[in-house]
Amino acid sequence: MTYRGSRRLIKLKKRFEEHGLLGRVDESVFGPFFTAPAFSFSGVLVHTLLLRKVKSPRGDEVHFLMGPNLCKFGVHEFAIITGLSCSRPPPVVDIQPHITSSRLVNTYFSVEPKKDIRFSMLERDFSMCDIPDDLYKLSLVYFVEGILLAAENDSAIWRDSLPMVEDLDYFEKYLWGSLSFDTTVKQFSRDMKAIGGTIPVVMHFYPKASTK
């Protein structure tokens, strides 16, 4: 979830309101994202936080050194904030029974079977669709890809999410929280590498545990 999420969420709400779908999404597992008050993104705050990021010995936590205090942000905190399930996603073999329909792909995306579907294509068709049920399903995929997984415009979306959304119960129960958290951690690491050449290198050391 990035600064792009705010703009995209506003766009989603507008489309839902135009087609009377806001109540439907409010009752879904993603409802809290649409009923929560508006939030502001602070690039300065995030940049400052990134400058205080230190190496974590755990792959499921991000650590920040705030003065003398080591602050940890992990999957448990992420689950509390987002309300999403953060257990591990099921293996591919368990997903296959729920991706039997290619209707949305065939109707809205003129691509060959193994060609990538870009996020920009999803945004285009989501913006133009006026069939309420299809719009709702495309919107959920747009929400997952564009907000939870923070896709770039030229990113390839997970193609199986389009047939999966035809089974709404399964789609809502899928463990998007785990995927979103993993994406968040990866983006923290990527962003630090991107700005690493422009900031001074400061070594931080954890205090040794007492042997007494």
Backbone as a chain_set.jsonl record, in Angstrom:
{"seq": "MTYRGSRRLIKLKKRFEEHGLLGRVDESVFGPFFTAPAFSFSGVLVHTLLLRKVKSPRGDEVHFLMGPNLCKFGVHEFAIITGLSCSRPPPVVDIQPHITSSRLVNTYFSVEPKKDIRFSMLERDFSMCDIPDDLYKLSLVYFVEGILLAAENDSAIWRDSLPMVEDLDYFEKYLWGSLSFDTTVKQFSRDMKAIGGTIPVVMHFYPKASTK", "coords": {"N": [[0.857, -1.191, 0.0], [0.718, 2.1, -0.964], [1.528, 5.589, -1.582], [0.048, 5.843, -3.888], [-2.274, 4.553, -3.353], [-4.223, 6.174, -2.123], [-5.28, 7.907, -4.128], [-6.271, 5.996, -5.876], [-8.154, 4.678, -4.289], [-10.073, 6.661, -3.92], [-10.977, 6.877, -6.534], [-12.096, 4.342, -6.858], [-14.213, 4.422, -4.959], [-15.82, 6.393, -6.105], [-16.68, 5.15, -8.49], [-18.09, 2.973, -7.411], [-20.14, 4.356, -6.063], [-21.441, 5.571, -8.217], [-22.698, 3.418, -9.402], [-24.253, 2.3, -7.445], [-22.981, 0.472, -5.706], [-21.601, 0.712, -3.374], [-22.624, -0.013, -0.867], [-22.563, -2.755, -1.101], [-19.817, -3.426, -1.236], [-19.063, -2.471, 1.217], [-20.009, -4.396, 2.923], [-18.335, -6.452, 2.514], [-15.194, -8.228, 3.084], [-13.354, -6.299, 2.575], [-14.501, -3.988, 3.334], [-13.821, -2.183, 5.562], [-11.781, -0.572, 4.493], [-13.111, 1.146, 2.865], [-14.92, 2.446, 4.457], [-13.441, 3.746, 6.307], [-12.113, 6.874, 7.559], [-10.801, 9.539, 5.462], [-7.326, 9.574, 4.643], [-4.075, 11.092, 4.912], [-1.124, 11.12, 2.983], [2.236, 11.281, 3.887], [5.057, 12.106, 2.422], [7.458, 13.102, 3.422], [7.493, 12.137, 6.043], [7.589, 9.347, 5.608], [10.006, 9.169, 4.183], [11.803, 10.059, 6.147], [11.46, 8.033, 7.997], [12.438, 5.838, 6.544], [15.142, 6.478, 6.474], [15.894, 5.733, 8.934], [15.797, 3.071, 9.027], [16.953, -0.135, 9.923], [18.904, -3.138, 9.618], [17.048, -6.1, 9.847], [16.992, -9.099, 11.731], [15.032, -10.838, 11.116], [12.858, -12.071, 8.59], [10.218, -11.356, 8.49], [9.761, -8.941, 9.669], [10.171, -5.378, 9.935], [12.642, -3.148, 10.932], [13.247, -0.169, 12.795], [15.362, 2.38, 13.931], [14.724, 4.53, 16.328], [15.909, 7.123, 17.75], [17.127, 6.062, 20.849], [15.603, 3.816, 20.773], [14.506, 0.708, 19.5], [12.269, 0.109, 17.059], [9.775, -2.094, 15.986], [8.126, -3.435, 13.193], [5.873, -5.709, 12.194], [4.239, -8.654, 10.83], [2.088, -9.083, 12.538], [1.39, -6.545, 13.528], [0.707, -5.384, 11.112], [-1.56, -6.89, 10.404], [-3.334, -6.136, 12.426], [-3.696, -3.408, 11.892], [-4.725, -3.36, 9.241], [-6.759, -5.26, 9.246], [-6.806, -7.505, 7.722], [-6.502, -10.989, 6.829], [-3.576, -12.713, 7.587], [-2.378, -15.187, 7.304], [-0.477, -17.775, 5.68], [-0.706, -17.903, 2.076], [-2.635, -20.383, 0.249], [-1.334, -23.382, -1.385], [-0.746, -23.539, -4.967], [-2.139, -25.659, -6.12], [-4.428, -25.858, -4.578], [-5.811, -23.637, -5.303], [-6.603, -23.909, -7.917], [-9.247, -25.182, -8.396], [-10.884, -22.973, -8.188], [-10.538, -21.237, -10.245], [-11.8, -21.526, -12.721], [-13.25, -20.152, -14.636], [-12.921, -18.08, -17.481], [-14.208, -15.832, -18.243], [-14.206, -13.006, -17.653], [-11.64, -12.297, -18.506], [-11.775, -12.965, -21.242], [-13.821, -11.283, -22.069], [-13.057, -8.626, -21.503], [-10.327, -8.264, -21.958], [-8.189, -8.239, -24.542], [-6.059, -10.286, -25.081], [-3.514, -12.711, -25.74], [-3.57, -16.14, -24.532], [-1.27, -16.63, -22.791], [-0.122, -14.192, -22.49], [0.889, -11.204, -20.741], [-1.306, -9.355, -18.576], [-1.544, -6.043, -18.105], [-1.473, -3.658, -15.39], [-2.36, -1.142, -16.147], [-4.111, -1.778, -18.205], [-6.115, -3.083, -16.81], [-7.022, -0.942, -15.262], [-8.028, 0.737, -17.24], [-10.2, -0.787, -18.299], [-11.728, -1.206, -16.024], [-12.474, 1.416, -15.536], [-14.148, 1.938, -17.673], [-16.187, 0.078, -17.683], [-19.669, -0.598, -17.424], [-21.442, -2.452, -16.53], [-22.941, -3.516, -13.729], [-22.379, -5.905, -12.087], [-20.076, -6.971, -13.28], [-18.426, -4.737, -13.101], [-18.168, -4.552, -10.337], [-16.667, -6.866, -9.759], [-14.333, -6.464, -11.313], [-13.494, -4.207, -10.002], [-12.806, -5.162, -7.471], [-10.562, -6.716, -8.089], [-8.992, -4.649, -9.062], [-8.689, -3.193, -6.7], [-7.256, -5.006, -5.063], [-4.908, -5.438, -6.635], [-4.035, -2.802, -7.218], [-3.994, -1.387, -4.804], [-3.638, -3.01, -2.4], [-1.476, -4.55, -3.316], [0.019, -2.683, -4.549], [0.548, -2.097, -7.348], [2.515, -1.008, -10.132], [1.792, 1.091, -12.985], [2.636, -0.195, -15.323], [2.962, -2.746, -14.487], [2.591, -6.315, -14.538], [-0.401, -7.904, -13.782], [-1.597, -10.409, -11.465], [-2.679, -12.949, -13.215], [-4.504, -15.012, -12.592], [-6.193, -13.896, -10.726], [-8.375, -12.743, -11.945], [-10.158, -14.834, -13.044], [-10.526, -15.978, -10.535], [-12.014, -14.113, -9.063], [-14.571, -14.496, -9.912], [-15.599, -16.361, -8.245], [-16.742, -15.15, -5.644], [-16.891, -15.525, -2.824], [-14.658, -17.131, -2.266], [-12.637, -15.484, -3.245], [-12.75, -13.269, -1.506], [-12.014, -14.494, 0.853], [-9.463, -15.238, 0.359], [-5.957, -15.065, 1.095], [-5.042, -12.241, 1.027], [-3.862, -10.429, 2.695], [-1.391, -11.47, 3.574], [0.09, -11.418, 1.176], [0.056, -8.686, 0.675], [1.448, -7.695, 2.892], [3.984, -8.882, 2.478], [4.655, -7.567, 0.107], [4.816, -4.946, 1.054], [7.04, -5.083, 2.803], [9.051, -5.742, 0.962], [9.024, -3.431, -0.6], [9.89, -1.5, 1.206], [12.565, -2.317, 1.475], [13.44, -2.09, -1.185], [13.073, 0.65, -1.663], [14.887, 1.779, 0.13], [17.297, 0.959, -1.01], [17.159, 2.422, -3.32], [17.497, 5.08, -2.519], [19.828, 4.924, -1.206], [22.299, 5.682, -2.274], [22.368, 8.401, -1.967], [22.476, 9.242, 0.613], [24.265, 9.606, 3.733], [26.269, 6.92, 4.994], [25.486, 5.212, 7.858], [26.408, 3.287, 10.523], [24.665, 1.024, 12.522], [24.445, -0.599, 15.627], [23.269, -3.401, 17.436], [22.865, -3.638, 20.943], [24.817, -5.908, 22.865], [23.545, -8.865, 24.364], [23.291, -9.305, 27.854], [25.477, -11.457, 29.661], [25.257, -12.176, 32.199]], "CA": [[0.0, 0.0, 0.0], [1.611, 3.237, -1.138], [0.878, 6.878, -1.815], [-0.905, 5.708, -4.994], [-3.505, 3.97, -2.844], [-5.207, 7.196, -1.805], [-5.943, 8.32, -5.376], [-6.999, 4.854, -6.425], [-9.312, 4.409, -3.44], [-11.063, 7.691, -4.259], [-11.54, 6.493, -7.833], [-12.96, 3.185, -6.611], [-15.43, 4.864, -4.269], [-16.648, 7.117, -7.062], [-17.298, 4.175, -9.388], [-19.085, 2.235, -6.619], [-21.267, 5.246, -5.802], [-22.145, 5.792, -9.483], [-23.472, 2.233, -9.766], [-24.95, 1.79, -6.268], [-22.28, -0.717, -5.227], [-20.827, 1.016, -2.178], [-23.138, -0.84, 0.234], [-22.135, -4.148, -1.322], [-18.411, -3.581, -0.861], [-18.963, -2.218, 2.657], [-20.324, -5.64, 3.632], [-17.303, -7.435, 2.207], [-14.024, -8.209, 3.965], [-12.6, -5.087, 2.275], [-15.339, -2.86, 3.733], [-13.177, -1.158, 6.399], [-10.973, 0.357, 3.699], [-14.006, 2.1, 2.217], [-15.656, 3.192, 5.483], [-12.479, 4.496, 7.12], [-11.98, 8.283, 7.146], [-9.717, 9.825, 4.52], [-6.012, 9.714, 5.265], [-3.1, 11.862, 4.141], [0.182, 10.487, 2.856], [3.329, 12.206, 4.11], [6.307, 11.629, 1.854], [8.55, 13.49, 4.318], [7.484, 11.211, 7.177], [8.059, 8.04, 5.143], [11.421, 9.305, 3.86], [12.51, 10.12, 7.422], [11.399, 6.691, 8.58], [13.342, 4.981, 5.78], [16.514, 6.806, 6.851], [16.153, 5.128, 10.238], [15.628, 1.628, 8.907], [18.15, -0.934, 10.171], [18.742, -4.526, 9.194], [16.313, -6.967, 10.76], [17.38, -10.507, 11.642], [13.851, -11.612, 10.736], [12.315, -11.706, 7.291], [8.823, -10.919, 8.597], [9.708, -7.706, 10.438], [10.989, -4.25, 9.52], [13.114, -2.499, 12.148], [13.647, 1.231, 12.692], [16.026, 2.882, 15.136], [14.176, 5.847, 16.629], [16.677, 7.517, 18.928], [17.69, 4.866, 21.479], [14.603, 2.745, 20.766], [14.334, -0.115, 18.301], [10.844, -0.09, 16.786], [9.572, -3.233, 15.095], [6.847, -3.519, 12.481], [5.799, -7.045, 11.624], [2.983, -9.112, 10.256], [1.008, -8.943, 13.519], [0.969, -5.137, 13.503], [0.058, -5.17, 9.819], [-2.894, -7.504, 10.462], [-4.17, -5.321, 13.312], [-3.994, -2.139, 11.217], [-5.524, -3.548, 8.019], [-7.881, -6.173, 9.449], [-6.73, -8.587, 6.737], [-5.918, -12.248, 7.268], [-2.165, -12.769, 7.182], [-1.82, -16.533, 7.248], [0.174, -17.969, 4.389], [-1.618, -18.301, 0.99], [-2.641, -21.823, -0.041], [-0.564, -23.762, -2.571], [-1.43, -23.345, -6.246], [-3.042, -26.777, -6.393], [-5.689, -25.598, -3.884], [-6.471, -22.497, -5.955], [-7.067, -24.286, -9.25], [-10.705, -25.384, -8.538], [-11.607, -21.708, -8.109], [-10.181, -20.373, -11.38], [-12.287, -22.282, -13.882], [-13.9, -19.283, -15.62], [-12.107, -17.046, -18.129], [-15.178, -14.912, -18.833], [-13.758, -11.617, -17.556], [-10.467, -12.138, -19.372], [-12.21, -13.018, -22.638], [-14.731, -10.172, -22.361], [-12.477, -7.29, -21.346], [-8.895, -8.17, -22.241], [-7.861, -8.872, -25.827], [-4.667, -10.741, -25.016], [-3.335, -14.138, -25.936], [-3.666, -16.86, -23.253], [-0.114, -16.545, -21.896], [0.402, -12.83, -22.481], [0.621, -10.473, -19.504], [-2.322, -8.31, -18.487], [-0.927, -4.962, -17.354], [-2.373, -2.935, -14.505], [-2.96, -0.049, -16.912], [-5.238, -2.354, -18.948], [-7.171, -3.297, -15.815], [-7.567, 0.367, -14.893], [-8.805, 1.209, -18.388], [-11.471, -1.503, -18.413], [-12.482, -0.903, -14.802], [-13.009, 2.773, -15.671], [-15.128, 2.002, -18.757], [-17.247, -0.927, -17.516], [-20.924, -0.098, -16.869], [-22.263, -3.585, -16.092], [-22.672, -3.483, -12.287], [-21.741, -7.09, -11.517], [-18.71, -7.04, -13.808], [-17.694, -3.62, -12.524], [-17.84, -4.901, -8.949], [-15.587, -7.854, -9.756], [-13.13, -5.797, -11.799], [-13.08, -3.264, -8.965], [-12.124, -5.908, -6.407], [-9.225, -7.037, -8.595], [-8.295, -3.363, -9.089], [-8.359, -2.867, -5.306], [-6.187, -5.905, -4.621], [-3.676, -5.201, -7.391], [-3.6, -1.409, -7.203], [-3.841, -0.835, -3.456], [-3.0, -3.97, -1.495], [-0.202, -5.012, -3.875], [0.722, -1.479, -5.013], [1.068, -2.311, -8.711], [2.837, 0.103, -11.014], [0.913, 1.075, -14.16], [3.107, -1.147, -16.323], [3.147, -4.06, -13.869], [1.683, -7.399, -14.921], [-1.202, -8.353, -12.65], [-1.71, -11.853, -11.308], [-3.743, -13.286, -14.161], [-5.495, -15.894, -11.969], [-7.125, -13.149, -9.881], [-9.588, -12.438, -12.713], [-11.107, -15.939, -12.913], [-10.804, -16.256, -9.129], [-13.015, -13.198, -8.535], [-15.901, -15.011, -10.252], [-16.02, -17.025, -7.004], [-16.537, -14.039, -4.722], [-16.628, -15.992, -1.459], [-13.269, -17.57, -2.19], [-11.786, -14.319, -3.484], [-12.71, -12.464, -0.294], [-11.335, -15.243, 1.913], [-8.073, -15.487, -0.001], [-5.081, -14.413, 2.07], [-4.427, -11.071, 0.413], [-3.073, -9.736, 3.709], [-0.013, -11.978, 3.543], [0.729, -10.918, -0.033], [0.22, -7.251, 0.833], [2.534, -7.475, 3.847], [5.247, -9.218, 1.805], [4.937, -6.478, -0.832], [5.212, -3.788, 1.852], [8.411, -5.297, 3.269], [9.933, -5.664, -0.201], [9.125, -2.044, -1.045], [10.774, -0.824, 2.155], [13.938, -2.665, 1.124], [13.745, -1.527, -2.496], [13.159, 2.098, -1.566], [16.13, 2.108, 0.801], [18.368, 0.794, -1.986], [17.039, 3.489, -4.319], [18.006, 6.342, -1.984], [21.042, 4.649, -0.455], [23.45, 6.373, -2.819], [22.284, 9.84, -1.753], [22.515, 9.548, 2.045], [25.476, 9.107, 4.382], [26.173, 5.583, 5.573], [25.626, 5.215, 9.31], [26.319, 1.926, 11.025], [23.952, 0.853, 13.79], [24.752, -1.871, 16.244], [22.412, -3.798, 18.531], [23.635, -3.936, 22.158], [24.942, -7.32, 23.166], [22.776, -9.323, 25.523], [24.106, -9.552, 29.036], [25.735, -12.868, 29.938], [25.078, -12.425, 33.64]], "C": [[0.892, 1.239, 0.0], [0.807, 4.512, -1.298], [-0.123, 6.805, -2.957], [-2.257, 5.227, -4.503], [-4.59, 4.985, -2.584], [-5.994, 7.612, -3.045], [-6.802, 7.195, -5.928], [-8.24, 4.521, -5.602], [-10.424, 5.412, -3.71], [-11.764, 7.336, -5.57], [-12.486, 5.312, -7.681], [-14.282, 3.599, -5.978], [-16.379, 5.563, -5.237], [-17.374, 6.158, -7.988], [-18.377, 3.365, -8.663], [-20.325, 3.078, -6.378], [-22.105, 5.442, -7.065], [-23.067, 4.623, -9.832], [-24.144, 1.571, -8.562], [-24.316, 0.555, -5.657], [-21.531, -0.489, -3.924], [-21.287, 0.175, -0.986], [-22.679, -2.281, 0.121], [-20.689, -4.356, -0.887], [-18.215, -3.328, 0.632], [-19.209, -3.484, 3.468], [-19.283, -6.725, 3.381], [-16.146, -7.322, 3.204], [-13.188, -6.952, 3.744], [-13.334, -3.83, 2.726], [-14.642, -1.793, 4.559], [-12.32, -0.169, 5.634], [-11.844, 1.458, 3.089], [-14.803, 2.929, 3.226], [-14.725, 4.012, 6.372], [-12.41, 5.945, 6.646], [-10.79, 8.47, 6.22], [-8.4, 9.994, 5.272], [-5.098, 10.498, 4.325], [-1.773, 11.121, 4.125], [1.263, 11.539, 3.023], [4.622, 11.615, 3.571], [7.493, 11.94, 2.743], [8.652, 12.514, 5.482], [8.032, 9.842, 6.763], [9.552, 8.09, 4.827], [12.271, 9.314, 5.143], [12.561, 8.753, 8.09], [12.377, 5.751, 7.875], [14.804, 5.231, 6.15], [16.902, 6.165, 8.184], [15.961, 3.607, 10.23], [16.972, 0.93, 9.127], [17.853, -2.381, 9.802], [18.035, -5.336, 10.275], [16.797, -8.397, 10.62], [16.233, -11.412, 11.217], [13.308, -11.122, 9.41], [10.903, -11.175, 7.35], [8.683, -9.688, 9.484], [10.585, -6.644, 9.781], [11.36, -3.497, 10.794], [13.562, -1.069, 11.855], [14.273, 1.652, 14.013], [15.587, 4.323, 15.349], [14.83, 6.342, 17.914], [17.31, 6.277, 19.542], [16.776, 3.643, 21.367], [14.556, 2.018, 19.428], [12.854, -0.415, 18.122], [10.682, -1.185, 15.739], [8.185, -3.171, 14.472], [6.809, -4.856, 11.762], [4.409, -7.398, 11.151], [1.822, -8.954, 11.238], [0.482, -7.509, 13.548], [0.218, -4.829, 12.213], [-1.376, -5.706, 9.827], [-3.84, -6.675, 11.325], [-4.613, -4.046, 12.601], [-4.958, -2.336, 10.053], [-6.772, -4.394, 8.226], [-7.893, -7.332, 8.479], [-6.107, -9.838, 7.346], [-4.5, -12.359, 6.718], [-1.56, -14.148, 7.393], [-1.2, -16.714, 5.873], [-0.833, -18.395, 3.33], [-1.545, -19.791, 0.716], [-1.778, -22.141, -1.258], [-1.42, -23.649, -3.832], [-2.447, -24.439, -6.516], [-4.396, -26.571, -5.715], [-6.482, -24.462, -4.518], [-7.162, -22.918, -7.245], [-8.58, -24.522, -9.362], [-11.507, -24.095, -8.571], [-11.272, -20.764, -9.257], [-10.588, -21.039, -12.702], [-12.875, -21.39, -14.975], [-12.919, -18.239, -16.167], [-12.98, -15.947, -18.721], [-14.688, -13.463, -18.807], [-12.561, -11.35, -18.467], [-10.897, -12.055, -20.829], [-13.061, -11.811, -23.026], [-14.009, -8.83, -22.413], [-11.016, -7.158, -21.759], [-8.554, -8.956, -23.509], [-6.377, -9.249, -25.838], [-4.627, -12.242, -25.246], [-3.246, -14.836, -24.575], [-2.489, -16.673, -22.301], [0.548, -15.16, -21.896], [0.026, -12.128, -21.176], [-0.549, -9.52, -19.661], [-1.743, -7.236, -17.579], [-1.958, -4.246, -16.479], [-3.058, -1.794, -15.235], [-4.157, -0.528, -17.729], [-6.412, -2.589, -18.016], [-7.824, -1.975, -15.445], [-8.443, 0.929, -16.014], [-10.182, 0.548, -18.421], [-12.347, -1.314, -17.182], [-13.148, 0.472, -14.918], [-14.137, 2.856, -16.694], [-16.321, 1.065, -18.558], [-18.482, -0.309, -16.866], [-21.897, -1.226, -16.534], [-21.986, -3.793, -14.606], [-21.938, -4.703, -11.74], [-20.299, -7.234, -12.0], [-17.849, -5.924, -13.227], [-17.267, -3.946, -11.097], [-16.654, -5.863, -8.901], [-14.269, -7.25, -10.254], [-12.583, -4.832, -10.742], [-12.345, -3.971, -7.832], [-10.709, -6.292, -6.841], [-8.38, -5.763, -8.638], [-7.842, -2.968, -7.687], [-7.184, -3.704, -4.818], [-4.868, -5.556, -5.309], [-3.145, -3.777, -7.188], [-3.342, -0.836, -5.838], [-3.117, -1.805, -2.536], [-1.62, -4.393, -1.993], [0.571, -3.892, -4.576], [1.327, -1.622, -6.399], [1.415, -0.994, -9.392], [1.935, -0.002, -12.246], [1.326, 0.038, -15.194], [3.36, -2.536, -15.746], [2.16, -5.073, -14.44], [0.913, -7.84, -13.685], [-1.184, -9.882, -12.589], [-2.919, -12.306, -12.113], [-4.846, -14.127, -13.521], [-6.498, -15.147, -11.099], [-8.423, -12.842, -10.62], [-10.574, -13.602, -12.747], [-11.457, -16.227, -11.463], [-11.93, -15.375, -8.591], [-14.432, -13.598, -8.925], [-16.48, -15.797, -9.076], [-15.773, -16.037, -5.868], [-16.224, -14.478, -3.301], [-15.17, -16.399, -1.297], [-12.322, -16.389, -2.339], [-11.639, -13.492, -2.205], [-11.947, -13.171, 0.825], [-9.862, -15.499, 1.605], [-7.153, -14.603, 0.844], [-4.29, -13.265, 1.441], [-3.547, -10.328, 1.406], [-1.623, -10.17, 3.706], [0.741, -11.424, 2.343], [1.003, -9.415, 0.081], [1.357, -6.936, 1.801], [3.891, -7.765, 3.204], [5.651, -8.115, 0.832], [5.427, -5.244, -0.097], [6.661, -3.906, 2.305], [9.399, -5.168, 2.11], [10.106, -4.219, -0.661], [9.968, -1.213, -0.088], [12.227, -1.069, 1.768], [14.343, -2.032, -0.195], [13.941, -0.022, -2.42], [14.443, 2.53, -0.863], [17.306, 1.989, -0.161], [18.36, 1.939, -2.989], [17.633, 4.802, -3.822], [19.341, 6.159, -1.28], [22.258, 5.394, -0.957], [23.456, 7.862, -2.538], [22.353, 10.225, -0.286], [23.796, 9.002, 2.648], [25.24, 7.74, 4.996], [26.428, 5.678, 7.067], [25.438, 3.791, 9.793], [25.601, 1.924, 12.365], [24.253, -0.531, 14.329], [23.74, -2.137, 17.36], [23.278, -4.04, 19.764], [23.682, -5.436, 22.4], [24.149, -7.678, 24.409], [23.722, -9.617, 26.668], [24.28, -11.046, 29.26], [25.57, -13.198, 31.401], [23.727, -13.061, 33.91]], "O": [[1.734, 1.396, 0.884], [-0.417, 4.522, -1.169], [-1.053, 7.609, -3.008], [-3.276, 5.461, -5.154], [-5.767, 4.696, -2.8], [-7.223, 7.665, -3.019], [-7.921, 7.419, -6.39], [-9.265, 4.124, -6.157], [-11.599, 5.044, -3.726], [-12.98, 7.476, -5.698], [-13.551, 5.279, -8.298], [-15.348, 3.169, -6.419], [-17.591, 5.351, -5.194], [-18.565, 6.334, -8.247], [-19.442, 3.101, -9.22], [-21.445, 2.576, -6.477], [-23.334, 5.475, -6.998], [-24.095, 4.813, -10.482], [-24.559, 0.414, -8.641], [-25.018, -0.316, -5.145], [-20.887, -1.408, -3.417], [-20.47, -0.293, -0.193], [-22.435, -2.947, 1.127], [-20.373, -5.354, -0.24], [-17.313, -3.897, 1.247], [-18.681, -3.632, 4.57], [-19.35, -7.8, 3.977], [-16.128, -6.433, 4.055], [-12.402, -6.57, 4.611], [-12.841, -2.721, 2.523], [-14.835, -0.605, 4.301], [-12.146, 0.966, 6.079], [-11.369, 2.563, 2.83], [-15.307, 3.999, 2.885], [-15.184, 4.882, 7.112], [-12.623, 6.22, 5.466], [-9.876, 7.646, 6.202], [-8.371, 10.495, 6.396], [-5.32, 10.556, 3.115], [-1.352, 10.561, 5.138], [1.216, 12.583, 2.372], [5.213, 10.729, 4.189], [8.434, 11.151, 2.823], [9.748, 12.108, 5.868], [8.84, 9.249, 7.479], [10.286, 7.16, 5.161], [13.315, 8.666, 5.214], [13.575, 8.367, 8.671], [13.063, 4.962, 8.524], [15.614, 4.304, 6.141], [18.083, 6.067, 8.519], [15.963, 2.955, 11.273], [17.996, 1.35, 8.589], [16.696, -2.786, 9.691], [18.379, -5.266, 11.455], [16.995, -8.869, 9.501], [16.427, -12.605, 10.985], [13.294, -9.923, 9.132], [10.42, -10.601, 6.374], [7.597, -9.418, 9.998], [11.599, -6.955, 9.156], [10.502, -3.236, 11.637], [14.169, -0.789, 10.821], [13.768, 1.316, 15.085], [16.025, 5.226, 14.637], [14.38, 6.031, 19.017], [17.966, 5.511, 18.836], [17.137, 2.556, 21.818], [14.566, 2.638, 18.365], [12.253, -1.113, 18.939], [11.378, -1.19, 14.723], [7.198, -2.888, 15.15], [7.593, -5.112, 10.849], [3.521, -6.549, 11.081], [0.69, -8.716, 10.818], [-0.728, -7.287, 13.588], [-0.778, -4.106, 12.219], [-2.292, -5.058, 9.32], [-5.017, -6.528, 10.994], [-5.775, -3.65, 12.699], [-5.905, -1.565, 9.895], [-7.738, -4.269, 7.473], [-8.875, -8.07, 8.408], [-5.289, -9.755, 8.262], [-4.26, -12.127, 5.533], [-0.359, -14.268, 7.634], [-1.39, -15.874, 4.993], [-1.738, -19.173, 3.635], [-0.5, -20.405, 0.929], [-1.517, -21.259, -2.076], [-2.649, -23.661, -3.771], [-3.507, -24.174, -7.083], [-5.412, -27.054, -6.216], [-7.686, -24.34, -4.295], [-8.186, -22.348, -7.622], [-9.166, -24.094, -10.357], [-12.681, -24.107, -8.94], [-11.684, -19.605, -9.239], [-9.813, -21.098, -13.657], [-12.99, -21.82, -16.122], [-12.186, -17.602, -15.411], [-12.539, -15.212, -19.604], [-14.748, -12.769, -19.822], [-12.482, -10.306, -19.115], [-10.441, -11.182, -21.568], [-13.027, -11.366, -24.173], [-14.31, -7.992, -23.263], [-10.518, -6.041, -21.897], [-8.627, -10.185, -23.532], [-5.561, -8.619, -26.51], [-5.597, -12.95, -24.976], [-2.889, -14.208, -23.578], [-2.705, -16.568, -21.094], [1.644, -14.989, -21.363], [-1.013, -12.413, -20.582], [-0.765, -8.948, -20.729], [-1.478, -7.495, -16.405], [-3.15, -4.231, -16.784], [-4.225, -1.506, -14.967], [-5.112, 0.223, -17.928], [-7.562, -2.332, -18.374], [-9.047, -1.898, -15.327], [-9.484, 1.529, -15.75], [-11.202, 1.224, -18.553], [-13.572, -1.268, -17.289], [-14.269, 0.659, -14.446], [-14.99, 3.739, -16.604], [-17.357, 1.242, -19.198], [-18.369, 0.417, -15.878], [-23.071, -0.963, -16.278], [-20.884, -4.211, -14.252], [-20.966, -4.55, -11.0], [-19.409, -7.577, -11.222], [-16.682, -6.139, -12.9], [-16.14, -3.652, -10.697], [-15.743, -5.69, -8.091], [-13.212, -7.501, -9.676], [-11.371, -4.664, -10.605], [-11.373, -3.442, -7.293], [-9.768, -6.202, -6.052], [-7.198, -5.786, -8.294], [-6.733, -2.463, -7.51], [-6.234, -3.181, -4.235], [-3.839, -5.397, -4.651], [-1.944, -3.578, -7.008], [-2.557, 0.102, -5.7], [-2.089, -1.457, -1.954], [-0.7, -4.576, -1.197], [1.645, -4.124, -5.13], [2.498, -1.301, -6.601], [0.706, 0.002, -9.25], [1.377, -1.065, -12.519], [0.476, -0.544, -15.867], [3.906, -3.405, -16.427], [1.03, -4.725, -14.782], [1.515, -8.121, -12.649], [-0.802, -10.551, -13.549], [-4.059, -12.062, -11.718], [-6.015, -13.969, -13.875], [-7.547, -15.696, -10.762], [-9.469, -12.695, -9.987], [-11.757, -13.376, -12.495], [-12.568, -16.676, -11.177], [-12.718, -15.823, -7.758], [-15.396, -13.101, -8.342], [-17.698, -15.891, -8.924], [-14.733, -16.078, -5.212], [-15.382, -13.872, -2.638], [-14.526, -16.052, -0.307], [-11.316, -16.304, -1.634], [-10.537, -13.065, -1.86], [-11.307, -12.519, 1.65], [-9.104, -15.924, 2.477], [-7.546, -13.512, 1.257], [-3.064, -13.304, 1.336], [-2.587, -9.666, 1.008], [-0.722, -9.339, 3.822], [1.893, -11.009, 2.466], [2.045, -8.93, -0.359], [2.14, -6.017, 1.563], [4.835, -6.992, 3.362], [6.827, -7.763, 0.733], [6.346, -4.567, -0.559], [7.426, -2.946, 2.205], [10.459, -4.559, 2.258], [11.198, -3.821, -1.065], [10.688, -0.314, -0.523], [13.03, -0.136, 1.737], [15.446, -1.5, -0.324], [14.858, 0.524, -3.033], [15.027, 3.55, -1.228], [18.213, 2.82, -0.137], [19.413, 2.378, -3.452], [18.21, 5.557, -4.605], [19.928, 7.132, -0.805], [23.158, 5.711, -0.179], [24.443, 8.535, -2.833], [22.296, 11.411, 0.04], [24.358, 8.037, 2.132], [24.141, 7.44, 5.462], [27.473, 6.17, 7.492], [24.422, 3.16, 9.504], [25.903, 2.736, 13.239], [24.307, -1.508, 13.582], [23.391, -1.24, 18.127], [24.358, -4.614, 19.626], [22.703, -6.144, 22.166], [24.084, -6.914, 25.372], [24.827, -10.121, 26.462], [23.34, -11.818, 29.071], [25.721, -14.349, 31.809], [23.396, -13.343, 35.062]]}, "num_chains": 1, "name": "protein.A"}
